[in-house]
Amino acid sequence: MLAIAVLAPLAGALLVGLLRPFVTRGMAVGLSVASLIISALAAIVTDYRHLVLQVPDHLVVLGPWISVAQFTPHWTLRVDTLSLVMVGMVSVVSAIIHVYSVGYMAGDRTEPRFFAYISLFTFAMLMLVTANNLLQLFFGWEGVGLMSYLLIGYWYDRASANEAAIKAFIVNRVGDLFFAVGIALTYLQFHSVDYSVIFNGATQAVSARYHVFGADLPVLEVISILLFVGAMGKSAQLFLHTWLPDAMEGPTPISALIHAATMVTAGVFMTVRMSPLIAQAPVAMDVIAVIGGATAFFAATIGCVQNDIKRIIAYSTCSQLGYMFLAVGVGAAPAAIFHLVNHAFFKALLFLAAGSVIHALAEEQDIRRMGGLWRKLPVTYVTMWAGALALAAIPPFSGFYSKDAILAAAFADHSASAMFGWLLGTLAAGLTAFYIVRLLLMVFHGTPRGPREAIAHAHESPLVMLGPLIVLAVGALASGFLLAPSFIGGRFGAFWSSSIALPAHGAVMQALHLVPVWAERMPLLLAIAGIGVAYWLYELAPGLPARLARALPGLYAFLLNKWYFDELYDAVFVRPAWRLARFIWRVGDEEVIDGIPDGIARLTSDASGQAVKLQSGSIAVYGFVMLIGLTVLITLFLLVR
Amino acid sequence: MNFPLLSLMIWLPLVGAGLMFVTQGNEIVAARNARWIALWTSLIVMILAIVMLLGFNPAAHDFQFTETAHWIPQFHVAYRLGVDGISLFFVALSALLTPIAVLASWRETRRVRDYMAAFLLLETMTIGMFCSLDFLMFYMFFEGVLIPMYVIIGVWGGERRVYAAIKFFVYTLAGSLLMLLALVWMWHNAGTTNMIVLMHTPIPPHIQDWLFLAFLASFGVKAAVWPLHTWLPDAYGEAPLPGTIMLAAVLSKMGAYGFLRFSLPMLPQASAYFAPLMFVLGIMAVIYISFAALAQTDMKRMIAYSSVAHMGLIVVGIFTFTVEGIEGALFQMVSHGLVIAALFLCVGVLLARGHSLRLDQLGGLAARMPVYAAFLMLFVMANVGLPGTSGFVGEILVMIGAIQVNFWVALLTGTGMILSVAYMLVLTRRVLFDHARGIASALIDDISGREWAMLAPLAILVIVLGFIPNGLTFAFNNAVKDLVHAHMSALGQAHLAMAKP
């Protein structure tokens, strides 16, 4: 059953790709959507059987992959709670977004290509989450990266889309390099890349050392950090985050599926999957918590001043992923997955709703040219509020359950890195509520600021787009309290069984229900304050934000320019790389290395140029004579030696 | 004696080439005959190669399909042929790519008969070289490859063909002369040129060092190891496209094959001694050449540089002396042969449509040639080592071999993962995406039936090997394990000998 869930999208994509010349556009789209619906149904049935009816975990071996020496990864589907939760989330969200795309992409010239890409993406993502060894995970990892590249650059005649696509691939590859070295080091330590071998060996390997950076470091720390750098690239964490906002060049359903709900969470998933190993690496966990907390705060600050509707949500994604890493870092991996699932629903909802707005306004994305749209787009308006409240963590929406659990866990952990994460995460909770409510107010409330014509033409999206919004809105409302008891409640140990390992037997998970009330309620209070400030600034005193920006020009520019990361990287990496490239080619190769032999070559080439002209007869005969001559010469040389 | 399969594969193309000159008729008829003779001959050799692959027993440890005949018995030089897991796929690669090169030459109109004869001669030389088990024969085939290649570049090449051909010839010949010296010394030492005997004849360490350097000069030039690579962009750039394919896909492997066949088993101490140097050269190739590739403005040259950068990975893999690293290098060699040939074929598709290859004059082809775009994207991804393609298997195995040596070797070799993406994506963007520029804006056809016939088999192989690489690695296994084992025991003995004064 799981095999059907994983392979149906592949079959759909291949059929669309191969049969494209023979079927109509509608049939190709229908085929893709049908394959995803089959996948989602199969995933739901599998999840029901295993998670509710308690059918035991097992492996589905599809076949061998590589086998060299002890390096023998197989193509395998792993059935345990963690992979089932992910499969269910991925295939359901993907199916919903496939349906939405039927409406959103209608009229695009190469629609079947779009559907083939997202089906293939879904396949790669499912392979990633069901892997039973690091190498298959890496297969899915790179596969989703490729599809992300192709989909960001989907409108390939736009220069900005091309640049964003290349940037995404390269930044991801920086992380992937460390990930690949991490896999190699894992193999060196455990002589296998299979999860079971790694997890069983992790406790014995605690004392193993690896000599690198001039010191003997615990090998598990080194591996964990290498893997985490890979995760930072994929999940757009601080320092490797720059590609994600640019990735919004892709069609909006892609932003929802790949750059919010699924692919970018792969890094979080991977660190949770490797939790039996990472739990043995306390320093790596501190690093993860610090980076996660810092990203949550950093991205939220940028989100507060951006004006592109999709970029605001993109920074919000960065920030929310930071929360998930914070949870992993403080030893509350179940809370990370809980937030991951909730986030998938509400963030997909926010993006699809934004897509509905963009669609209605003929591709307008600047929130300064929107406003007062709620009468025109009532369904989008209501559903987007559901997503916004879930993101802002207002009860009873889903974000409240998971984000507050993460911050409570960070508070309960007491370590310095966890407190750092708690502090920044709590501040970010207030900022989150502020920027998302600011967005909603600017888009839907107040007076229309866009061109009169565009506003007049604005219209609610077709049913095929509104249906997915409503389904996701129900998810954003309900997934929190429905899933909380299993995911992080008292039964969490039984629910996750052996698929997640926690340091100190899950002490943090036990303690997160025992934090003091003020600490537990702090994020909610700040969120309400954030909403209040947003309401005051953008509804009651509309001139104030501009005055604030003028009063604090340095801070405003700093945030508006995203902490100048792009400029910094451009100056430090991109431009020097191009200069180095040209220098190496022009000076290194053509002058230095070629200089010496070229002097000799120039002499010979003159002489031989004449010789070549002399061969007016058959070249092949000439060549053959040379061959015979060589043979005769050597034979002679041997005989008269 | 068994059926002389290898001899047949070696000499049949030569017979085919001879046949072209026997047939009568005017120029047009002769050209047509030459094309069809070349195609059929190379296809028959390919079928023989498939027979060889099917008949190869991966469980056996010795050379297979061996043939021996007298040649110069008083000097213990003989006609000895055979293949093992290491050479097997290079024979197959040569046999697969020759018909593709012939097909790619189909539209050539200048002196077709000579041209086709040169490719068949090249096939004889390459297959002969990979099958030789006698050093002298190996040397003659190794040198013999130069002749048809030199002619192909010098006569049918681009504008600067003479310069490129001479550079190619002088570089490779200069290297090979040093190998000849090494050959003579080893022959003296062992009294025979039988390579199997040579592999088991110990050589004093200080002599090994000199021999190693002599081999490095020869194989290093052929494999275009940095900084001996500068002949390559010129030769690749100026050679006619089918010539470039053979150069990049088959000839560049001759050097790496030489390291595996000679340097490692015959000079174990020197190989270990010089391994750090080889890592540096390999890593330099990966980093330095990748940057040079990034600066290229011509599609063909960019792919040529990319080819050299990947050779760096292969060199690193070989000198890890681990089963994983060497099998990774071997796998990468086969994969690289397929992928780079396919990429150059993609260049040829544009050439055939009258395109400039300047990257600033291409663009927007994805809309006009979607099938072509799909093929090119697949091969680009295989070139950057995306999992699911053959390129990945070799890359990850080399990395796993490299980390057993040193963290930094693995990390720096791995930077190719990032750099290759950088220049290959610049290439795809300039060729496939953006707006159509220059001649690309004219209406042009997607790929033809003949081009399908060349690209589709390579595409299928690249994907199949990406998902089920075991077909190859099983065949490598015994040969590589024996090689690593012999290498380690030779080092162990040397260690013991040093310990006992």
Interface residues (C-beta under 8 A of the other chain):
Chain A: G17 G63 P64 W65 I66 S67 V68 A69 F71 W75 L135 F138 F139 W141 E142 G143 L146 Y149 L150 G153 Y156 D157 A159 N162 A165 I166 F169 I170 R173 V174 D176 L177 A180 V181 I183 A184 L185 Y187 L188 Y210 V212 A577 W578 L580 A581 R582 I584 W585 R586 G588 D589 I593 D594 P597 I600 A601 T604 S605 S608 G609 V612 S618 I619 A620 V621 Y622 G623 F624 M626 L627 L630 T631 I634 T635 L638 L639
Chain B: A17 F21 I72 F75 V77 R111 R113 D114 A117 A118 L121 L136 Y139 M140 E143 G144 I147 P148 Y150 V151 G154 V155 V162 Y163 A165 I166 K167 V170 Y171 P227 T230 P233 Y288 F291 A292 A293 L294 A295 Q296 T322 V323 E324 E327 G328 G364 A366 A367 A374 M377 M381 L386 P387 G388 F392 V393 I396 L397 M399 I400 A402 I403 Q404 F407 A410 L411 G414 T415 M417 I418 V421 A422 L425 V426 R429 L432 F433 D434 H435 F467 I468 P469 N470 T473 F474 N477
